[in-house]
Amino acid sequence: MKPVNNLFKYSILITIFILIISGFNSPVSAFRYFNRRNHPELDWKQLESENITVVYHKPLYDTAKEALRIGESAYTSLVKTYDIKLDKKVKIFISNRDDISNGFSLAGRFIIIIVDEDDYVNLMTGRDTWLRRVLVHEMSHHFLFHTVSSWLNYFITLENPFPITFNEGYAMFFSGEPWGYGRSDALLKKAVFSDDLKEEYSDGIHYAKGFSMVRYLYKFYGLEKLQELLKYRTKHLKLYDFEEGFKKVYDKSFEDFKEEWRRYIYTYYYGEASNLKKELENDTTVNITLNALAEVEIKDWSSINEIVFDDSVVFLTGKISSSQYYNDLAYGFYDRDTLQLKNRLEFSDLNFISKSFRVRNLDVSGNLRFLA
């Protein structure tokens, strides 16, 4: 009877283990992992394509369809980029119940996207939609995890062996995120001029550092080595080791590389500042700033916060509609004679630069190349 009892015990343990694993992929446990909340009242549904499964609830059907389309398109590109074909479909959970906008990739198991139906989030991504940017970014994390996984991951779930900085850098670079302001150029420039490159996760500098480092390696060492770094495995156990792999691929330690990269970006940013200073010192033209804004009306604009113009170009911030919660930053060409018509300014070829909440001051260099 004893062997039967042991078999029964093992069967119970295996059943419990399977239930735990399957529960981890349920919508309730997925979201509870990050926000300590669950929503048993929701009726979860799913959409599927060849490589993607999107789990959603009402009223997110249209968002789920868009996520499925974006995910399937990104899947094809990421398969080539990471040179890997996944064994399972990428599972993406979508909800809008927690009053935040964010995305997570959980150790290669599934992706969580918490959406905000308001278009506020699009302020962060420029011409790109927020959903596309965050979803492809998290899918890049998902592919990265599986690319550096080893046979040990079939038995236990390990954390991503990539340093957090490089993890984000790869995700940003291979998801096609453009380098620019936001969480890249502006943060890194501030860190350089403050002489503080510590990886403070609270202010997001690890995004800027990682993205810059990966771009640097791509520019000076090529794409092949970035991909080769993902394929490295230790000689005996065939596990992934980032530090050892980096030295093998780039013939230098990761610490030596960071110092090489640091010298480069310091030279770049201080050189850029020096050139800008010389250019502005030689700039003798003067812009006119309108102070009595209340007396100037801009055709088709609800309100104007700040306006700067020279002989033919207008730079301004304000709102097209009174219902806007943000301010548009734009420029356009105008006819100075229109100012004589009851202080009404009309201009053509309007170009929108970005959106922001508040602008205290607006200034433009005389050669119209720099906007502050």
Secondary structure, DSSP 4 states (H G I P E B T S, - for coil): -HHHHHHHHHHHHHHHHHHHHHHHTSHHHHHHHHHS---TTS--EEEE-SSEEEEE-TT-HHHHHHHHHHHHHHHHHHHHHHT---SSPEEEEEE--SS--EEEEETTTEEEEE--SSGGGGGGTTTS-HHHHHHHHHHHHHHHHHHH--GGGGTSPPPP-S-HHHHHHHHHHHTTPPPSTTTTHHHHHHHHHTT-----GGGTHHHHHHHHHHHHHHHHH-HHHHHHHHH---TTT----HHHHHHHHHSS-HHHHHHHHHHHHHHHHHHHHHHHHHHHHT-----EE-S-GGG-EETT-SEEEEEEE-SSEEEEEEESSTT-SSEEEEEEEE-GGGGGTTTEE-EEEEEEEEEES--S---B-TTS--B-
